Amino acid sequence: MTTRHKVIIIDDDKLATHNWKVLFNFIGEDVVALDSESGKKYITGRLHNEHVLAIMLGKFKSDEANDQALVSYINAIHSVKNKLPLLLQCPAEFIHDKLPESAQAWTIQLPKNPDYQTLIRLLEYARQLIDLQVSQTPSRIINEQGTPLFRTLVGESKSISRVRELMQQVSKRNANVLLLGESGTGKEIVARNIHYHSGRGDKEFIAVNCAAEGMQFEPHFFGHSASYQDAGKEAEGYLERADGGTLFLDRVTEISPEIQARLLSFLENKNFHRLGENQIRQVDVRLVVATNEDLKEKVAQGNFREDLYYLLNVFPIYLPPLREHPEDIPTLLQELITRLEHEGLAAVRLNSRAVEALKLCQWSGNVRELTNLIERLSIIHEGKVIGINDLPPEYRNMAEDSENQQTEKIAEPEATEEKEKVPQAMKIIAPVTAENLRQYLKNFEKEMLETAMQDSGNIKKLAAARLGMDKDSFNKKILSYALVPES
């Protein structure tokens, strides 16, 4: 098993530390976050025995100026490990003027607001500095179409936890994997995770949308000779490009019967030949296929080969639609918002009523649809707190319809021959009174305070600033609602 190397964050700014930790975790890095005092103990006590990819140094509460504190830390680190990459968010002049040449060679300057790809690239450079294999940390989160993907499956529901268990079980084996589920449920994310954790992470991951290939599928898949249809030059196909790695075939039911036959032959014999030549070629490819259709039904209809189905269906994994695990929506929202913020956008926040409303929606487009909604809201309501009335009408309506159905179901009397239907206008609601209004406003105020505290990592000064309140007024409010213990 490959040893995992950690990123160490040493910073006294709790909110910055939290944000960096979320970002590093999101791209697949193991992180240890320390304040400056704990960092000193770590460097002198444990660092020499630890597997560390890089140490990121931030701001310190120190009697020294921050530049001097940084230099002290860097000297302390390199006295223990003189060949360890350091991540610094500081001007280039500091690196060149304040650090010795030996330290400069191991210092990586972080931009102010790095996007994911920049951070991934800098960490790959850190790996090169200490000669680590790239395969140990699977960190690509952009697919071939340029679409951002979650690094891993997000959520703690039973169904998502089960998918993660299955991924872990099959990753170290070479069995073919069949991913089943609706569009937008994360099949490519699962395929990439299986690839990266299978020991093939330093080789190619080739993703192929079978529906988009059309008539060019066969030459693209198997490659061709220079003489094939007067091509002029030979070309290797997806099979050869994925040699040693993983080939992911999405929407596999779209391939023609002729190609199904050639794919079957490859799986049975472990070899193939390019179009226009007879030379037999062999490759070592891990195959993961996916479909959003009922593959058994396709076989029954005669649209998919039964023998190929059994070869592909060695290890099936079902990805549930979002409506089957709505309890994961708050976590998904937090991940999406964090990603947008680290891409330099002023993302939105959603209050509890808006989140509860989204949990009632049907999500025919699943996580992909949720992603698009949050990006849309972040453009329209940049940096604001979103309430239920700020959601697009179709989501408000879906939530209201679902809520009404649930209410009717709960209120439904025991079965009788003829159920009484109560007109919508006759449904009893609580009368609007001054007391009701006061309670509603109190609940709303408490919710806003809670949201501000959560969003600010429980740092009261930042939470007060978010709400435009002075610190004393904010403290009185949160104490009146018993949101934090009185200090």
N, C-alpha and C positions, 0 to 999 in steps of 0.2 A: 504493500500500500504506500502511495506517495505521501511524504510528510507535508502537512499543511503549514505554510508560513504565514505569520500574522502581521497585520499593520498595527502599530502602536501609536495612539494619539495621546500627546501630553499637552494639556491646555487647561487653563483655569476658567475659561469662558464656557459655562455649562451648556448654554444654548448652541453655541458654535460646535462644541464637542458632539452634542446630540445630532445636529444636522450632518456633520461629517460622518458620524457612525452610521446613520441611516444610508447615506450615499455609498459608503464603502460596502456595507452589507448588501445593498441593492445590486451591486455589480459582482457579488460573490466572494467578497473578502472577509476573512475572520478578523475581528477587531478587538483590541483591548484599549479602553479609554481610561486615562489616569489624569489626576490633577498634578500640579508641579511637585508637591511634596511626595506624593505616592510615586511619581515618576523618578525622583532621585533614588528612592529605595529600590525601585525596580531595576534601575541601571546598575547600581552597585551590588545588588543582591542576586538578581535572577537572569539578567540579560545574557550573560556569557553562556548559559545553558539553554536558552530559548531559540526556537526557529522563527526568526523575524525577517520579513520581507523589507520593511522600511519603518522608520519612525517619523511621524509628523509632529512638528513642534509649532505651538500656537502662541497665545498670550499668557503671560505669567504675572501673578501677584507677587512682586518681588521688590526688595529695597533697591535693587539695581534697575537701571533703565532696561526696557525690554530687549534692546539689541545686546546689551551686556549679558543679560540672563540667557539669551539664545546662545551666545558664544560659550558661556560657561557650560550649558547643557551639551553643546556639540563636542566640546573638549572632553567632558565626562563620558559621553557615549563612545567616542573614538579611542578613549583610553582603555575601554573594555573590548570593543570590536571596531577596529580601524577600517574595516571594509563593510560598511553598512549604509545603504542609501538613506538620505534624510530628505524629507519633504518640507519645504519652507514656503510660506506665503509672505514673501518680503521682496523689496526692490532688488534688482540685479546688482546695484551698487553695494548693497550690504554684503552679498556673497563675495564679490570681488575684492572689496576693501577691508572687510572685517575677518574673513576666514583664511586660514592658511591654504596653500595650494593643495595639500593632501586632502583637506576637507572639501574644497571646491569640487574636486573630481567626483565626490559622492553625494553632492547636493543637487536636488532637483527642485526647480522653482515652480511653484503652483500658481496658476493664474487666479484672479480674484474670485470669479464664479465659473469654475470649469464645468463643461458639459460632460456627460458620461463618456463619450468617446475620447475626449482629451484625457480624462482621468485614467481610463483603461490604457491608453497609449503610454502615459507616464509610468504607470505601474509595470507595464511590459518592459519598459526601459530599465526599471529598477531590477526586474528579474534578470535581464541581460547582464547588468552590472555584477550580480552575485551568481551568475551562471545557473539559474534555476530553469527547469523545463517549463515552458509555457503551459504544458498540459495540466499542471497541478491546479490552475485556477481558471475555470471556464468563464470567460467574462464578456463574450460578445452578447449584446442585447439588441442588435439591429439585424433584421432579416434581409434577404437579398433584394427585396423591394424597397428597402429603406424605411420599413415600418418599425417603430420602437416596440420592443417586446418586454414583458416582465422578465427579470432575470430567473426567477423561480416561480412556482405556483404560490400565489398569495392566499392565505386563509387558514383557519384552524378548525373548520367544520369537519365532521366525521368523513364526509365524502371526499374532500380534498386531502385530508390526512391519509385516507386509504390510497388515493392515487400516488401520493409521495412514497408510501410503503412499497407499492408495486414497482415504482421507478427504481427504488434502491435494490429491490430483489433482482430485477432483470438487468441492471446496468452492467454488472460484471460478467454477464454471460453473453454469448453470441446469438442467442435465439432471436428469430424474427419477431418484431413487435407490431401489433395491429392496434392503432388508436381509433377509438370510436367516440363520436359525439358531434353535437351541432357546431355550426360555424361560429367562431369567436370564443370557443371554450378553452383554448390554449394548447391545441395539439402540437403546434410547432415548438412551443416552450418545453413541453414534455420531451419531444424528440431531441431537442438540443441538450437538455439535461441528461438524458440517457447517453448521448454521445460524449459529453464532457466528463461524465463520471464512469465511463467504461474503459478508461485507459487509452482512448483514441483521441483525446482532446487536442493533441498537437498536430493531428491530421485534419483533412478537409471534412467539413459538414456541408453536403450539397443538398439543398432544398429544391424540389421540383414540383411545380403545380401542374399536374397532368392535364387538367382542363385547359390550361393556357398554351400548352405546347402544340396542340393540333397535329397537322401533318408532319411537323418537324420533330415529333417526339422520337421516332426511331433513330435517325442520324444523330440527334443530340444525345440520346441515351447510350447507344452502342458505339458512336464514333463512325468515321468513314475514311476510306482511302482517297488518294488524290484523283483516282479515275472515276469515283462514284459520281454519276450524273455531271461529269465534267467539272467537278468541284475545284480542280486546279491545285489543291493542296490537301494533305491528310489532316484529320482532326481527331483528337481523342474525345470520347464521350463522357457522360456523367459517371459511368462505371469506373473508368480509368482514373478520372479526377478524384474520385472518392476512395481510391485504393488505400487501405489502412485506416480509413475513416468511416463515415456514416453517410448513407444515401437515404434521404427522407422523401417519400413519394406521397404528396398530398392529393386528395381526390382521386385515389387509385382506380375507382370504378370507371373513370373516364377514358382509360386506355382501351384501344381497339382489340378485338379478338386475336388479330395477328400478333400484336405486341404482347398480349397476354401469353400466347404460346411461346414466344422467344424468352419472356421473363421466366416462365415456368422451366424452360430448358436450362437457363442460367442457374436457377436455384437448385435444380436437380444435379447438374453436372459441374457446377462451380467454374464454368468457363464460357467464353463467347468469342465471336469474331466481329470485327468492324464490317460495316456495309461496304461491299465492293472488294473484299479480300477473303482469303480462306485461312489465314494464320490464326491459330487458336491462342487466345489470351486468357490468363488467369489473374484474378484480383481478390484481395481480402477486403470485403465490404460488409459492414453491418447494415442491415436493411430494416428501416422503420417505415411503415405505411399508415396512411390515415384516410378516413372517409367520414362524411356526414350523412351517408345513406345507410339503409339496411342492407348489409352485404349478403346476408342469407336470402333476403327477398330477391336480390339481383341474381343470385345463383338459381333460385327457383324459377325465375323468369327466363333463364337462359342467356342473360346478359353478362354473366361473369363465370369463368371456368371454376368448376367445383374443386378440381385437383389443385388449382392455384390458390383458391380460398383456404384450403387446409394447410398449404405450405406457409401462407402468410399469417394465418391465425394461430401461431404457436403460443403467443403470449398476448392476449387481448387486454387492453386497458380502456375502461369507459370513463370519459370526462363528463361530469354532470353539467347540465345547463345552469346558469346563474340563478334562475328562479327556484332551483332545488336546494340552494345553499345561500339564501339571502343574508344569513347571519355573518357572512364574510364581507358584505358590502362596506361596512365601516372601515375595515382594514384595507380593502382595495382602494377606497377613496383616499385614505391617508397616504398610501404608496403612490397613487397617481398625482396627488397634490405635491408631494415631496419631489417627485420627478420633474414636474413642471417648474417648480421653484429653482431647482438646480440647473434647469435649462435657461434660467434668467427671466422667467415669466412670473408676474405677480398673480399667483394662483388664488383661487377662492377658498373660502371655508364654508361648510354647510352646518346649519344649526340642527339640533336633534330632530325637529319636526320634519325638516327636509330629508334627513337621512332615513327616518322611519318611512316617509313617503316612497323613497326610492326602493326600500326593501319590499314594498308591496307591488312593484311593477313587474311586468312579465319578461322583459329583457330578451326579446326574440333574437337580438344580435349579441347577447351575452356580454362577456367582459369587454369585447371590442366596442360594443355600443356604449357601455358605461364610460370607457376611455374617451370616446368621441364627445359624449355629453359634458364631461368635466373640462375638456379643452374648449368646447363651445362656451360654457359658462365663464371660463377664465378670460375669454376674449370680450364677452359682453359685459361682465361684472368684475372687471379686473381688480383683484385684491380685496373684494368685499365679502361679507358674511351673507350666505345665501339662505333665504327662508323658503318655505313651501310655495309662496306666491311668486317667487323668482324663477321657479322651475318652468320649462317650456310647457305649454298647455297639454300636450299629449302625455307628459309624465304626470302632471297633476291629475288629469282625467283617469289615467290608468290606476293611480293610487286610490283615488276616490271610488272608482268602480270596485276595486278589490276590497276596499274597506267596507263598502256597502254590502258586498256579498258576504263578507265575514260576519258583519253585524246581523244580517238577515238569518244567517245560518245559526248563530248563537240564540237569536230570539225566536227561532222557529219552534212551534209547539210540537208535542209528540204527534206521531203519525195518526191521521184520521182519514176517513173516506174522502172528505172534502176540506182542504185547508183554507182557512180564512185569509184572504189577501188584504193587507192593510195598505191603503193608499199612502204614497210618499208624504203628502201634505199632512196626514194625520199622525205621523210618527211623533212621539213625545220627546221634546228636548227641554233642557233645563232653562227656566226663565232667566232673562238677562237682568241682573240686579247690580247695584253698586258694589255689593260684596263680591259677586262673581268677577266683576271687572277688576277690582283691587287684587284678587287672587291671581287672575290671569297676568296682570302686569308684574306681580311679584315673581311668578314662575318664569316669565320671559326675562326679567332682569337677572334672576339666578342663572338661567341658561346661558345668557351672554357672558356672565362672569366666569362660569365654568369653562366655556369654550375658550375664552381669552387665556385662562390659566393653562389649559391643556396645550393650546397652540404655542405658548411661550415657555414650555418646559417647567411650569410651576415657578417661574421667576416673576415675582410680583411687579417689579419695576417695568419689565417688558410688557406684561399683561395690562398694566395701567396705561402705558403709552399706546397700546393697540386700541384701547377704548377712548383715548383722549381725556383721561382722568388724571388728576394729580394723585400722588402716591398715598397721601393721608386719607383722602376720600375713598380711594380704592380699598385701602386696608379696612376702613370702617364697614364698607359694604360686604366684603368677603367674610369678616368676622360676624356680621349680623346674620349671614346665611350659614355660618359654621362650615365654610368651605375649607378652611385651614385652621389648625390649632393656634390659639393665641400665644405669641411668643413673649 
